[in-house]
Amino acid sequence: MAQSAAPHVVVIGGGFGGAACARALRRSDPKLRVTLVDPGSEIPSTYIAGPLSNSVIAGLRDRRLQRFGYDKIAGEGITVVIASATAIDPVARTIALSAGGPLSYARLVLSPGIAFRWDAIAGYDAVSSRRMPHAFINSQQIALLRVQLEDMPDGGVVAISAPVNPARCPPAPYERASLIAHYLKTNKPRSKVLILDAKDSFTMQRQFQAAWKELYPGLLEWVPLSSGGLVTSVDMVARTVTTDFDSYKVDVASIIPPQHAGEIAISSGIADRTGWCPIDPVTFASKLQPNIHVIGDAAIGGAMPKSASAAVSEAKLCAAAIVALLRGETPAAPTLESACYSLVAPNYAISIKGRYHVVDGQFMEIEGAGSTSPVDAPAEKRATEAQQADEWYRTITHEAFG
């Protein structure tokens, strides 16, 4: 009877944000009933982690190290449901599932990640991504891009499209280009990497470009928006990638489309016209639907980064706010943290870190609280940051998945 009377909090999305939030809820108040809902990946009951996956593409890391299950989460008394959430009724507070009966909730946490805008690039959709992989979500795509690089002849051209922001992990396309350039320099040195960018600037641009000049001169080219970097169409048969200004013949292409919040957020009216979910930054409560909180890549609220570490930080803050609200208390003002490491080569990494607080209803970066790798750092510093990237990955995956 006591258990049935306990509030039920459902978390949709078993990535970094959702998994960490479910665990934080359970630890903050063991009397809560917590259910984690996730559709699983191509490997049942498994989450495929995005951080460090570019190292898999470059042949520097085993892709099995990107896989995480939910056994430890279930062992903490959290109910894990492997199914897709197909509809949310915010009035009845119920969730329809692809398998099993509906779930009711007192509070709902939505951490659905991102979905692609498949209509943004002519000739490119989910089917054609099997030939020009985005390699941005699942391990099959990552493995496909790796095989294509291995099969490409020396002297080939690899194109990577970098999407407009907001997007998941903004430095990821540039890290990918860097590590592919390392693979080509080592194995196919007459080849070339081409970044076709929908932007004129990007995160850690000075650090990346200094590294490219040092490590990959003549091998890697960045084409910004103002020089015709916006990809408008692809031709699978001719293997061409077309921008506003030019058309490029490519051997391998990794096309990363523009993005929006996960589909369940769109279909349930939790995303606004931008395609993202506006939130109250103190509680992460949706501004569009009651009793629903949004964390991770799907949420927008000022300077919140779309990174795995930000999602885990949001998860903990959101869990604390929900527990306070269920107790009739006022949630504390949050301070959000984020860290992002990007590998440019083996034993060579750069990073950006930040702390954020709430100002006028939006997250703003705390001046002087963050840091970015120096542009002119010595090799020892780059190697240290590469070690820190490995340590960061072990820590954050442990926080989320146990």
N, C-alpha and C positions, 0 to 999 in steps of 0.2 A: 504494500500500500504506500509505503514511504517512497519507493522508487517510482511508482506510477504518478505520484504527485510532484516529482521533481521536474523543473523546467527542462524542455527538450530543445537543444540547440543543434541544428543541422548545418553542416559545412559542405558546400558543393565545390568540388575541385580538390584533387589530392596532390597538387604540386607543392612547391615550397611554401607558399602562403597558406593554403588550405590545410596541409598536413601539420604545419607548425601551429596553426590556430587551434585545431582540434586538440592537440596535445596541451597547449597552454590553457585552454578552457577546462580540460579535465583536471589539470594540476591546480588551477586557481580555485576550483570548487569541485571536489570529488563527488558531490551530491548531484551535480548536473548529469543529465543524460545527453551524451554527445554522439552524433552519427556523422560519419564521413562518407560522402558519396563521390565516386569517381568512376568514369567509364573504363578505366584501364587503357593500356596502350595496345600495340600489336602483340605484346607479350602479356597475357592475362594477369591482372592484379599487380601490375608493375608500372612504375613511373620512370620515364626516361628523362634524365636531367640534362638541361641545356648547357650550363657552365662547363667549360673544358671540352665540349664536344667538337670544337674546331680542331683540337689536338688529335681526335680520332680521325677526322677527315685527312689530316696531314700524315697519318701513320705513326704518330708519336704516342698513342694511348689506345688501350684495349677498350672497345665500346661496351664491354660487360661492366666496366667500372661506372657507367652512367645509369645503371639499372638499380632501382630501389623498390622493395616490396612494402607491404603494409602490416606484416606480422607483428612487429614490435608495437605498432600503434594499437592494433587490436588487443595486444597483451596488456595494455594500460587501461582496459575497460571501455574502449571506444568501439562502437559498432561500425564496422566497415562494410559498405554496400557497393559492390562493383556493378554499376549500372549507369546509364545516362539519365540526367534530369531533363525531361522533355517539356515540362511546363511548370510554372509557378503561379499559384493563386494567392496574391498578397492579402486579399480580404479574408478568405477562409484559412489562410496560413497553411497551405498544403502544397506538396510537390508531387507531381506525377513522374513516374520512373519508366524506363524502357523495359525493366524486368522487376516483378514484384509489385506489391500494393503501394498506394500513396503514403507519403510521410507527412505528418503534421509537425508544426514547430511553434515554439514561443518566440525564438529569434532565429534568423537565417543568416549565415555568412556565405557570401558568394565570392569564390576565387576561381573564375573560369578561364583565366589566362586570355590569350588572344585568338582571333580567327583572321583569316586572310580576306581581303577585298578582291575576290576572284575576277570581278568585272573591271579592274583598274588597268590591266595590261591586255591589249588585244592579242588573242591567240594563246593566252596563258590561263590555265584553270587547273583544277585538281588532277585531271587526267594527264594533261601535258606536263605536270610537275614530275611525272614518273620518268620523263626524258630529260627535262631540265630541272633538277631537284632544287627546291628551296633549302632543304636540309636544315630546317629551322625548328622542327617539332619532334619527329619520331626517328627512331634508330634506323629504320629501313631507308629513309631518305639520306641519312648520314652515311650509311654503308654504300648506297648507290653512288653518291658523289665521290666517295673514296675509290670505288671500282672504276668510275669514269676517268679519274685522274691517272690511275694505274694503266689504263688501256690507251690513253692519249699518246700519240707519237711525240717524240721530241721535236720542238718547233711549233707546237700547237698553242692556241690562244684560249685562256680561261677567262670568262667574263663573270663578274659578280655584280648584281644590281643591289644598291643600298637604298632602302625605302625612305620616304619622307617621315618625319616625326609627327605625332608620337608613335613609337614602335618599341617592341621588346628589345632590351639590351642594346642601346644605340651603338656601342663600340663593336658589336659582334661581327658585322660585315668586314670591318677593317682588320680585326684580328684574323678572320678567315682568310682574307687576302694575304696577310703577312705569312701565315703558316703554310698556305698553298705555295707562296713564293719560295719559302724555305724548301719545301718538298721538290719543287721544280729546279731550284738552284742546285740541289744535291743530286737529283736523278735525271732531269731533263732540262739542262741549262739553256738551250736555245729557245725555250718557250717563254710565254709572257702572261702576266696577270693584268686584267683590265677591270678597274672599278668604275661602274657607271652609276653616278650618284644623283639622287633627286634633291640634294641639298648643296649649298655652297660652303658649308662648314660642318664639322662633326666633333664629337667628344674626343678629347686628347689629340686633336689634329696635329699640333706642333710636335708632340711626342712620337706619334706614328710616322709623320713625314720625315722627321730626323732619323728614325730607325730605318726607314725605307732607303733613304739616301746613303746611309752607312752600310746596310746589309744587302740591299737588292737594287743597286743602280742599274737602270736600263731594263729591269725585269718586271717592274710593277709601275703601272700608270693609273693615276686618279683623274677622272673626268667629272668635274663638278656640274651642277645644274646650269650655271651661266655659260658653260662651254658645250652644252648639249648632253648632259649626263642623264637626263630623265628618260627612262625606258618607257616607250609607248606601245611597242608590239614585239612579238617574237614569231618566227617562222620555224616550226619544228622540222619541216622537210628540208628547207634550204640551210637550216642551222644558222640563222641570222638573228641578231638582236638590233632593233631599230630604236633610235632616240629622236628627239626633236630635230637634231641637226644632221644625223649620220646613220649609217647602217653598218654593223660589224659582223663579219664572218667569224664564227667561233667553233671551237672543237668541243669545249665543255662550258656549260653555263649554269650558274647557281642564281636563280631568279627569286629574290625575296620580295613578295608583293607588299603594298601598303596593308595596314592592319586596323582592326577594331576590336572591341571587347568580344569575349567568347559568345557563341550563338545564343546560349540560354539567357544572357543579359539583354541581347537585342530583342528576342522574341517575347520576353517577359516585361518589357517596358522599363527596364532599369538603366538602360543606356539612353543618352539624349541624342540630338541630331548629329553630334560629332562622332557618334559611334562608341563613346566611352561613358563611364558611369560616374556622374558627379556625386561627391560625398561630403558629409560634415567631417572635417579633419580631426575633430576631438574624439568622435565615437566611430568614425568610418561608416556611419549610417547613410543609406541612400537618400538623396534629396528628392527622389521621384517616387519611391515606394516605402511604406512604413514597415518597421520591424525587420528590415533587410540591411545588412552591412556588406560592403564591398571592399576587398583588399587585393593587392597584387597588381598585375599588369592591366587589368580591366578598369581600375579606378583612376580618376583624375581629381586632383586637388591641389593645384599650384605646382610647386617644384618637386613633387614626388617623383623620384626616378623609377623607371620600369626595370628593376633588377631583382635577382633572386634574394640578395641580402636585404633590399628594401622590403620585399614581400614578407620575409621572416620577421623583420622589425615591425611591420604593420600588423602581422598576425598576433604578436604578443600584445601590442597596444590595443588592438581590437578586442581580444579576449578579455583583457582587464576591464575595458569599457563595458562590455556586455555583462560581465559579472557584477559590476557596480550598478548598472541599470536594473538588473533583475533584483538586486537588493534594495532598490530605491535610493541609491546613492548617486552623487554627482561624479562622473569620471574625471580623473586628473588630466591636466593639459599634457599632451604627449610631446616627446622629442623623438623624431624619426632618424634612423641611421642607415647609411648605405655605403657599401664598398664594392668596387668592381676592379678585377684584375684582368688584363689582356696580355696574352703571350704573343710576342712578335717573332720569337725563335726559341729553340730550346735554351733554357737557362737565361732567358731575356724576357722580362715582363715589365709592364707599366701599370699604373693604377690610379684610380680617382676615388676619393672618399669624401663623404659629406654628412653633416648633421642639419636637421631641419626642425623648425618650430612653427607654431600657428600664429599668423599675423593677419588680421582682418579676414578671418574665415578661410585662409589658404595656407598651405605649407610654404614657408620661405626658408632659404638656406641661411644658416647662422653664420654671419660673416666671421671669417677667421677660424672657424671650427673644422673646416675641411682641408684636404690636401690633394695635390696632384704630383705625380712623379716629375722630378726636374727634367728639363729637356736635355741637359748636358751631363746627366749622371754617368759615373764611371761603370765599367762592366761589372764590378763587384756589386754595385747597387742593383743593377738589372738582374743579376743572378740571385741576390737575396730576395727580390720581389717575386721571382719565379718560385722560390721555395715557399714564400708566404702565400702564393696563390694555391699551392697544394695544401698547405695547412688550413687556409680559409675554406677550401672545398670540403675537406674532411669535417671541419667544424660545422659548416652550415648544413651539410647533408645529415649530420648527426642530430642537429637541432630539429630538423624537419622530420626525419624518418627513423631516428633512434639508432 
